[in-house]
Amino acid sequence: MMNQKINLSEIRNEYLKGDLNEKEMHHDPIVQFGRWMDEVLRMGVHEPTAMLLATAGRNLQPTSRVVLLKDYDSEGFIFFTNYESTKGKQIAENPFVSATFFWKEVERQVHIHGKAVPVESSLSDEYFHARPYESRLGALVSAQSRKISDRKELETKFEELSRIFRNQKIPRPKNWGGYKIFPDSVEFWQGRSNRLHDRFLYETDEFQTWKISRLSP
Ligand SMILES: Cc1cc2nc3c(=O)[nH]c(=O)nc-3n(C[C@H](O)[C@H](O)[C@H](O)COP(=O)(O)O)c2cc1C
């Protein structure tokens, strides 16, 4: 017997976990992001660094997928991936991306728009060599986003490379590395009751100073 389909339109949640006040927000969105990230890290929310990264190449068809934020600094947000993957090819054609965090435990969303630029190879090397042995081998094995015949193909290559690199340093594949997203806008969203959510948008002006606007929910 078929399970009865649940009517999704009847799922409703009120967002009551907090509010957002412009006076309490830092004038620099990356500092403000850091405050929110610290809070969710302290609370132990699940996958706090997971962000939905959207890219669109020359054909303008948007594609999105989850990647992990691995660092951020006063310039922007860093993640690591395969430069020859679908996202890597799209970024090479069009560097403008968006990245979205959703922290459901605190009913918050952060939405970043900006330009993704490959990081210096020394930083990619540093991060690559700090990864566990199996993750390094996995990066070497995977031609990310290419079609493959079956799982066995991956497992055979993994075993083969683990024999070759036994007791040896695994080199970083040249097609694997980081990007930094230099933001030109960042929006902070806090869920509120009656769908009257708080939204603040930071945008840079021609002098590279940040301007904050409240947006209608
Ligand atoms: C929780 C989570 C974390 C992920 N982290 C990364 C990551 O940091 N880097 C990455 O390249 N892919 C990561 N992935 C896999 C991507 O979502 C995606 O499948 C892969 O990068 C290929 O994407 P593309 O074909 O659009 O380039 C992650 C997936 C999940 C669900």
PDBQT file of the ligand as one rigid body, heavy atoms in Angstrom, charges set to zero:
ROOT
HETATM    1  C1  LIG A 301      28.094  18.617   3.399  1.00  0.00    +0.000 C 
HETATM    2  C2  LIG A 301      28.821  18.646   2.073  1.00  0.00    +0.000 A 
HETATM    3  C3  LIG A 301      30.079  19.209   1.998  1.00  0.00    +0.000 A 
HETATM    4  C4  LIG A 301      30.762  19.258   0.791  1.00  0.00    +0.000 A 
HETATM    5  N1  LIG A 301      31.962  19.903   0.736  1.00  0.00    +0.000 NA
HETATM    6  C5  LIG A 301      32.589  20.031  -0.463  1.00  0.00    +0.000 A 
HETATM    7  C6  LIG A 301      33.772  20.827  -0.568  1.00  0.00    +0.000 A 
HETATM    8  O1  LIG A 301      34.232  21.463   0.399  1.00  0.00    +0.000 OA
HETATM    9  N2  LIG A 301      34.383  20.894  -1.777  1.00  0.00    +0.000 N 
HETATM   10  C7  LIG A 301      33.880  20.246  -2.889  1.00  0.00    +0.000 A 
HETATM   11  O2  LIG A 301      34.491  20.341  -3.943  1.00  0.00    +0.000 OA
HETATM   12  N3  LIG A 301      32.747  19.524  -2.816  1.00  0.00    +0.000 NA
HETATM   13  C8  LIG A 301      32.095  19.401  -1.633  1.00  0.00    +0.000 A 
HETATM   14  N4  LIG A 301      30.923  18.679  -1.553  1.00  0.00    +0.000 N 
HETATM   15  C9  LIG A 301      30.407  18.017  -2.787  1.00  0.00    +0.000 C 
HETATM   16  C10 LIG A 301      29.703  19.054  -3.664  1.00  0.00    +0.000 C 
HETATM   17  O3  LIG A 301      28.423  19.347  -3.152  1.00  0.00    +0.000 OA
HETATM   18  C11 LIG A 301      29.604  18.614  -5.138  1.00  0.00    +0.000 C 
HETATM   19  O4  LIG A 301      28.970  17.367  -5.231  1.00  0.00    +0.000 OA
HETATM   20  C12 LIG A 301      30.968  18.518  -5.816  1.00  0.00    +0.000 C 
HETATM   21  O5  LIG A 301      31.823  19.572  -5.439  1.00  0.00    +0.000 OA
HETATM   22  C13 LIG A 301      30.817  18.542  -7.344  1.00  0.00    +0.000 C 
HETATM   23  O6  LIG A 301      30.157  19.717  -7.718  1.00  0.00    +0.000 OA
HETATM   24  P1  LIG A 301      30.130  20.253  -9.231  1.00  0.00    +0.000 P 
HETATM   25  O7  LIG A 301      29.994  19.048 -10.124  1.00  0.00    +0.000 OA
HETATM   26  O8  LIG A 301      28.948  21.159  -9.299  1.00  0.00    +0.000 OA
HETATM   27  O9  LIG A 301      31.423  20.984  -9.472  1.00  0.00    +0.000 OA
HETATM   28  C14 LIG A 301      30.201  18.655  -0.367  1.00  0.00    +0.000 A 
HETATM   29  C15 LIG A 301      28.919  18.091  -0.292  1.00  0.00    +0.000 A 
HETATM   30  C16 LIG A 301      28.240  18.087   0.915  1.00  0.00    +0.000 A 
HETATM   31  C17 LIG A 301      26.838  17.531   0.955  1.00  0.00    +0.000 C 
ENDROOT
TORSDOF 0
